[in-house]
């Protein structure tokens, strides 16, 4: 059985011989909940233009009484709280008496001193908030009317919108409300006891986030890169739901904002900062409360540093995460922000400087600060106008040329989803990593950087046209994802990531993958990505492979390893003279029989370094060193002794060296090298490596290499070319 609370406003304004009092409004918003309470707001509006209103009208507001009646005893002990109280500026002083007299809520204000000199006309101003405690927890259902009643000395008019409230759970019927009652602060979304009724929300739950909960929402017990999913979300008046860095929130239905800065899509500070993810699938109602609109703040913080390198420009590729943003709104430091766009006709950067220029959805550009002092983060905030549909940015329709666009959503977008929807676009995406001072690259079919695959909110990225016919790039809401941390466990076979550590704070990476399909050792447009030099070539460390066609690659796809050894040149450029480490990731994506050895050509004759050991290769380097320093050797040790026609010992040459591959359990006792006349040039004993390199000669010609094991003797004629 429903128990009904009817709240009736009876107003008494005491005016001194003045017949045109101001109009006031009391709005009950259902349910602004604090613990076991509900709250309602009192607003004022001046509705006349009589100059003498100020003195007498303000005095009237300061010496007034309001009485609210209800027909149930479940409400008691009302208290008065202030939220953004307009009539209490500076030294403003007046007293308030709030009481429950015979089942009637009475609020009386008494003017003392310090009222403002003027109140503008026809504007709603919030005076105070009344909090009413709920005593009858056993009430099954209570309803009341949302009142918008003029406070006058004559009959009042009322506009009614009925809502429902479950007093036992402090929520609207069938809604789940955040209480935030479980420490530590901030509280966890996936803590069942932080919700009323108890339980973590699911995709079928409608959610209310109230003003002034016990603790605010601050993350997830299940750790970073986690997100919550709900059906409909309502954020109450003056409530603020913050989606913290490295977490996300998915709303499949409507998002209703009841007034104030209701949602903050947050980010953090510092280099390598992660975003948060807010993914509304339905509409957003910004004016759920008639008096005050709700707002969403989207943070886009950019890290800048002048101590990392002797740079005067430190830039980011950016894009507006909301609609309607002008270039001037990106001006982080007055007269010190510099913006550049990528001119598709010249394939180069062009300065843009008009503050009134639009930066529309999916428009990508460079933003830099000139000559900043020290490491710092610039805090940018954008408001409302979230993009909830698809966008198709213009793309330069010339084969293999680039266009810079950007992620227009408040959630990351997945390249592997987007590329399947495109027309005339190569499977290649690049982002700029300001922390590494280098580009990161990804291809769906030959995966590279996960950071490039999952393009963060407000991130600019490069796409490449395949040709002019029908070229179009579409960014759709289906491409949004909650994947917001930079690296994930690798899911692709036979894939190696090589990366640099050391020197200055710049770094680089390159990817090698062995795969089926129409793949060669050279550049294949559908599988490989060409190396892009850093925008700071004089300071940045760089690493890349070289294909069989001498093209530099940052993603290098090769045919699957067979019985032959695969040798891949690996070029390295030092940013500064320093100690470096060359590391490897995703070694577990290869079969156990694969050997990956690193040859450092700076040390001829030295043993090759086993990259499968998991330890990085440490070395010294300077910017003046020959870039052509390393060779990666891949071969499959699974090919056994004389099985399927394969030899246990393989002997071959490369330039001045001979290589001996031991694919068996035999132990190599001795290696001998002869010239064509039979003269002994080298005798090396007890060399029992999987791969052994021996220096033969710097004179072009044929030589004979003999390998003696504990079971057999192997001889091969090799050709040496300097």
Helices and strands as residue ranges (DSSP letters): E 3-4, E 8-13, E 23-34, E 37-45, H 53-62, E 64-69, E 75-81, E 93-101, E 104-113, E 125-134, E 142-146, E 161-165, E 175-178, E 187-188, G 192-194, E 195-196, E 206-209, E 217-219, E 226-230, E 232-235, E 241-243, E 247-251, E 255-257, E 260-265, E 277-280, E 284-285, E 294-304, E 313-319, G 327-330, E 337-343, E 348-352, E 364-370, E 376-383, E 402-406, E 412-414, H 415-418, G 419-421, E 425-433, E 438-442, H 450-453, E 454-455, E 460-465, G 477-479, E 480-481, E 495-502, E 509-515, E 529-530, E 542-546, E 552-559, E 566-573, E 578-585, G 587-589, E 594-600, E 609-610, G 611-613, E 617-621, E 630-636, E 649-654, E 657-662, E 668-675, E 680-685, E 691-695, E 701-709, E 713-720
